């Protein structure tokens, strides 16, 4: 990689910034734009240069995606000039990427940053000089490939480069940019500028340095080396999708989505190729023009859960965070057994055929929580090498452990039958793993526009197929059914989910009264009722590629979409999370008191409890 020599940047020197392109933007980006802003220490900005005696009305310059570029790897060709008597050596460049999605909604995508200068003494190109009053410093000249990071720093840190560098990276997404020192004007007067009235058009054109070919390895990519997950992700991005042109995307979007204004005459779209180009250019620009007073941070973030499609080798992650409104005794400790179905051999009616492989249970409790509203600290568990299926469900099996019995047992020597007698079922629920409605291209397919769009599954030429699935991601409140897990009902939910969707499956098995459940099961059919106490589980789930974007445990901002079904909707208020009280009769017991009080060794208590649970459930792959 060619970089400039360490030459001191002096007063009167200027610089030019190029933002050439992006690579492998999220798959839910349809039309994209890029903005550039230079920020000094303290938060003031360096306004772009637009000619002698003229003032730029904006602190940022922006460019929309070129029609000839691809949707996921667009070209921008943004060039910005900066001229100052003396530059603040701590100044850094902030690159802001935004987009419209398939519905025409404007979103912030992410940011990239780079220090414009470095210390002549340290010669560390990755750090700005520590002091704005430093004597000598160098321009960080060269071509760079920078990672794109998701979200924004806290409001009081938006003008500190280190705050941006702490943000999580969007898998595989990078921006290609260059920094160059401004040349002396061929007229011998000042610095050369494309805004100079003294230069001929050919001289101005000569000032613009063309973007290098990415394959030439000119861009310094040391700041965005891919990790193991990203290496898998690169191979999973469909080739057809990565080749889809902006021109084709603009054609489809302009036909089917209303943006802010109508674009020209209806006949203009089909009146020759040049008019087509002008129409699409106008459409793209109009779609991406946005005014912002806060560096675009006032626009909604793009949905992180639709950035990348599911990769079986990377898997998805699940965290069971808590339970609400349990009808539980003072002496009982709630646990959650969770697994995937189908298959569900753990729930075979014949105990000798039950298999506990790939079945987990919650192993850590928040001891300050209470018995009817326990919170768990087990954290994330990753399911890997699981193939995509619209039938796949997460089974949430809630049980109560009688601690009066289990605390008196020696978990190491107690027999399985004795341990099993300590457990009883409290309720259960299910959560679909994959989102049937998350196909990023679904509505574009309906346009019947003939251009390259990815198939649902794409053969990469090596007999490997690329999944089109997205994980059902979020922080969910999952309503519980009454009783123990029923294998017949579970299989029916999975089967109907695959064919008609999860909501249809729940409508099929959910009945109002327990008598109807008994009647159905007598006929070999599935059926469940809502838990009479309107109990629920708090579950986070996300694609493991973007686990760092998942919400933190403990938030009360839940996705309540699972409560939108007809029966759940009527009782939605009863599922509402209450900070205290609930359906518990009497005063709930803290889990610390349940374990034996403040004098109990919690490490030993937990170890013995896990031993009892492993024998009671047959799930014995934990260390205790």
Phi, psi and omega in degrees: 000127180277123173234156182290162175284164182282082181254130183299134177271122188250166176302137182093344176286155177231175180216157176237141178243134175243131167247103191279313189193174170235160179229132175054056173296164178304151185288346177266012172269128179250305173239136188232159177218161180226141176237152178231135177216137178257126186244129176272171173299136181095348174104353177286159184244155174264118185284137178301148180275131180231017177127153182295130179081000180251151178242137178281132184282346183238154175277346182234155168245150183219163176213143175270168181292142178285143180299332184279346180281173178266159186297317182274337179232070185284158171256143182243322179056041177275131177229128182230135178257141176231131181226125178219153174297317174213125180278144171290117183294345178271000182296146178226159179264129174250121178254125185245125177251135178224171185200171161246145180267191185293341179264003181081011180275135183276133182223151166277135181261304182178184184224155170227150180223155173204142176286134181280335184227163173216162185289134176295333182280312183278332182055028177270105185291348184269356184227141173287155173302146185287340188232127178295343181262014181300148184288303184241139177207162184244152174282135180278066187280141178148185178249133188225145169251118187244144176290148174262127184251148188268146173079196182227154171290174174299155186306320183278002180240012186290350181245025179238121186298324181298330179294323178289324183288347176275346181292152181286144180281144170281124185307126173075346187278127180220164176235142179256124183214164180221151173236128179225150176283135180295139180277159173289146181293137177296345178279351183083008182241106175069207182262147179290140180211144177289351179264001183289132177280350182272349184260145174284159179306321180294326178290323177294318179299325181291341180282340184272114181277119181298149178293137178289157174291135183300324181293347179284352180061031177288325183286131177284113185254017184294342181275354184220049176294131184288142174273184185299317180296320180294323178299321176291322182296319180303318182286349184260351179285121184301134182297321180297320180294319181291342179263354180297126185278152175300321180304315180291321178296316179297322179299312182293315181295320183294334179279332191241350181234137177269117176271215185284325183220158175285143184261099171064196179278150180300325183284342186298330184294334187240024183254053178100155187292323181294319177292324175303312181300315180297320179296313182293322176298317178297319180296314180298314182296314181297324180293331189256351180289120178217140174266139181212134178261357185227050177056029180074005180285354178272003177259151182295147177286149175293148183296114183292337185282354177248015182288317186225142179279159188297139175237120184301322182294331178274317175086190177229158185242145182230138174227121175269112190259338181176176178227156184223140173060047179281143172266088190227150181280160181300334184265004187254144178247125181277141171229162176236123172265128182227142184202179180252146177215140352283162352282166179224060183294345178295338183251024172299141180294327178277113183302332182288345181257003180285136181238126184261007179295139181063024173247135184235163169219160181292132187242352180227139183241150168278105188289350176272350178280175186244167190299321183272353177221057184290147174241143185248151178238023180295324178084198187284141168236133183259125171266119182242162178057037176254124182283149179294133173205133178291350177274346190292130182234150166266122180264126182247105187251108185263129180226160181245130178258122179283104185287342175298325178276312187292325180293337180271353181269152168265104185303334182285328186249346182295147180276163185297321182295319179295318179293321182295330180291347180278347186254144170219151180285143176248331182162175180205162179208171180224154180220126179292139182279320185248145183267112182292336187259015187260012180296118184295340184255004191305309184287331178293329178299324183292344183289341182059024176279132186272090170207168188294118170230150183291145171287168179303320176225134189241129177281126182272009179090355181238027181062021174252139181253142178267124182289145175256014187274150170236141181285141173290097190252147177152188179248100193257144166260112186258117178292144182259148173268163180278146172088194181272161178300129178252121185297319181297315179297318180300315180294323179293318179299316181297314183296313181289326177302319181294327184265318188240350182108159186295317181300320179295323180295317180293320177300325183290320187265342187276126177234166186277328188233151180296331179298322179293325177298313180298319180297317180295315184291331175295333178268005180080021180251161179273153177186145179215162171239157175295143179302130185299338178266005181054046178285156179209165178240148176256119187226130170256141179215142177197161172296132184294342175298328186235034181300329181291348176267355183291152178294154179286153177293147175098348179289147179263010177268095185257151168280114184259020183299333180286350178262009185270355177297164188304309183287319180297322184298321181295334184245023186301319181298329181287340176273355186300136182289128180248136181288338177209170178075228181103208186264005182288129178270115184098183182275127178293150181264139175289150181295332177296317178293325179297326180284346179127004177097184187290341183272355182280140174284105186294330178296314180291321179299315180295318181298315181292321179297318179295323178295318178296315181295321179297321179286326182288328185257338187082002177269093193244027183262021176261155177265122179209000000 
